[in-house]
Amino acid sequence: MSLHSVRVRFAPSPTGPLHLGGIRTALYNYLFAKKYGGTFILRIEDTDRKRFVENSESYILETLKWCHIEPDEGVGYGGPFYPYYQSKRSNIYRIYINKLLKKGYAYYAFDTNQDIDKKIKEWNHRGLVFSYNYKNRMNMNNSLTMTKEQLHDNLQSCSYVIRFKIEPGEKLKMYDIIRGNIIVNTDHLDDKILLKSDGVATYHLANTIDDHIMKITHVIRGEEWIPSMSLHLLLYRALGWTPPHFAHLPLILKKNGKGKISKRNTDSSNFPIYPIQWKIPQKKIIIPGYRELGYFPEAFVNMLALLGWNPGGKREIFSLRELINLFSLERITKSSVYFDIKKANWFNKKHLNEKEEEIFSFLFKEIKTRSILCQKDYLWKVIHLTMDRIYFVHEIWEHSFYFFISPRFYEDNFFKKICHDNTIIQLENAKILLYDMNQFTSVYLRLLFQKIKNKHQIMQLLRLALVGSLKGIDLFIILEMLGKEESIRRIQKLINQIKEKI
């Protein structure tokens, strides 16, 4: 494949926010284009204006920008095939629909919805499924059954659609880069509507024409479009055009296996399905996305790329540049893939390990907000001690606050269990042991506590005093970091709290 020859498009409908499947489609198109030095195009397929949702377009653009996969051409970026909105290309579609009519590949159909419903009921009564195709089109109200005069009169007075005439008896051979050879019997295909009664082209017609005019070389889209592939190829043939290469991506399923991820099941998902937050128009509802929850765009893209594609080998962490270099349509799986939020978090953690400066900046702001004075070296020590416990930058304070401030509250259940005189005695003894230590380091503290009876119980009490809960890093390192004076002060604070309760 020659460089700069690849042209791919991401063509979403403005019917709401992009979900994981949609942005993955955009990502795979982007990776493929960049691998071959080609062009990534954004086209808005808005033929169905009834489903238009306000702010969808700006959401799409912002999402692509956040993921660092911005288009080279298209909506918001310009290009030689303007406009990149299907709703603004009606005059172009009309030229080609007329060519199809003239060649006999399309025909006018004047059947009303009531006519169609009647036929459906008749066929259902006979235990059959009605299809508007070669089996019955000569019994319907269309131009195939009319004289020129009748057609002329109907065009002047009646509402109509234009249908594609599919000839029966052909086993259409199709090739998908991911799935291989596919054969479809044209006997099973409908005469699909190409132009609706309002004069607007359907997706099938507009999509095919735009892909040809915009010189698209590869159509990379979701597997839900496989049933439409035969129609699109027949349209290419009817118009005398060479079709692009097709690759249909596998579905992304919820981990529990109950259905695919889509915009319609936001409420039933126990994980975010949008890349960035979505503000529902006319409602005061904001659905958070991965960006707002603290995921890095690099981690999100890395995770998404491997959700259906694998470069080979055991390595999983890649930069965007590495993903581009390694990407291959042939290594995309045919089978549906399961989304795992724990795995998504793991990807973020791996990328977090390369973001120490961002963690430092966040933690510095947290202590500055609280007017805490702290040495830079101390901050870095805290970060290195707690980084293994966090998945997101914003979690650093939650896991390290006790290095800067004394706990305001104690873990309730455990605190209630220890509210008795024996606990006070144990804590007072611990204070004395710590006070008498000359070398207040984790090494010597560890050696000291190895000799103590009820070591485990006393260490739990000390952890509660220092941290406020039974969580946190190695206790002896916490003691060393806080120092003798602060450690003893916190132990005394816990003693005072217990005395108030008993």
C-alpha positions, 0 to 999 in steps of 0.5 A: 500500500503506497503512502498517502493513498489511504483515506478513511472516515469517521462518520457519526450521527449527531444523535447524542454523545459518543460511547466506547464503541463509537470512539473506538471506531474513530481510533481505529480509523485514525491509527490506520490512516496515520500508519500509512501516512493517509488522511483521517476524515470526520463526516457528520451523517445527519440524514435523520434530522428527527433524531438530532440531539443538540450539542452532539457535534461539539461533543464529538469534536471535543472528544476527538481532541481530548483523545489526541486523534483529531481529523485531518479533514472534515467537519471543523477542519475543512477540506476539498469535499465541503460540505461534510454534512450529509444534510447539506449535500442533497443536490449531490445525491439527487444527481446520482439517484437520477442516474440510478433511475435512468439505468433502471436500478431504482424505481418510484414507489407510491405505496402508503404506510397503510398499504405496506401494513396491509401487506405485512398482515396478509403475509403474517396471516399466511405464516410468512414475512413480507419483504418489498422485493422481487417476490411482490414488487410487481404487485405493488403501487410503483413505477414498475407497474405503471405506464409513463402517463400513470407515472407522470400523474402520480409524480405530480399528485402523490407522495413517493419514495425511491427504492433500489431494485435488487435482482434475485438469483445472485450469490454476492461474494463479499470480502471483509478484511477482518472476517474474510469471505462473506456470501449473500444470496440476493433473494433475501434482500429487500428493495431498500429505500434510497430517497425518503418521501421528504426528499432526503436521501437515506443513509445507505445512498448518502453513505455510498455516494460520499465515500466515493466522492471523498475517495475513501479507500477503507470503510472501518465501522462496527459489525452492526453494518455487516447486513448493509454491506451487500446493499452498499456493494450493489450500489457501487456496482450500479453506479459503476464505481470501484468499492472501498475495502471493508472492515467490520469491528467486533461489538463491545459487550458488558463484562457480565455478557448482558448486551452491548455497550450503547447510548441506550443503556447508560443507566444499567451500566456500572461503569462510564460509557462516555469518553467525556462528560455529557450534559443532557440538553434541557435537563440539569443532568450531567453524566461523567466521562472518563476524563472527569473521573481522572483517566489520562487520555493516553491511558484511555486510548491505550485501553481502547486500542486493545479492546478488540485488537492485539499487536502480538506479544505480552506487552500492553502499554503503548504510546499513541505513536507506538500504537500507530506503528503497530496497528493492523486491521488483520489483527482485529478479532472477529469475536465480540469483546468484553469491557472490564472497568478494572482493566481500564483502571489498570491501564490508567495506573500504568500510565500514572507511573510516568506522571510523577510531576502531575502527582507532585503538582496536585499534592502541592496544591492540596497542602497549599490550600490547607496552609501546610508548610512542607519541604519539597523532598518530603513531598517526593518521599510521600509520593514514592511511598504511596504511588503504588496504592493509587490509580488516579492523580486525585487519589494521592491526597486520600492515601497520603493526607496523614503524612501532613495532618492528624486524622480528624476521625477514627474508623468507627467500628474499630474505635468502638471496640477499643474504647476501654482502659486496657487500650489506654494502658497499651497506648501509654506503654507504646508512648514510653517505648517510642519516647525512649528510642534514640534512633527513630527509624523504620529499621530500629522501630521494626526490631523493637516491636518484634520483641513486644507481646501482643505486637499485632494488636498494638500495631493496629492501635498505633495505625489508628492513632497515626492514620485514623483507620487500619489502612496505609503503608508500612507502619514503621515507615509512617512513624519514621516519616512523622517523627517521634514528637508528632507520632507521640502527639497523635497517640496522645490524641487517641488516648484523649478521645478514648477517655472521653468515650469511657 
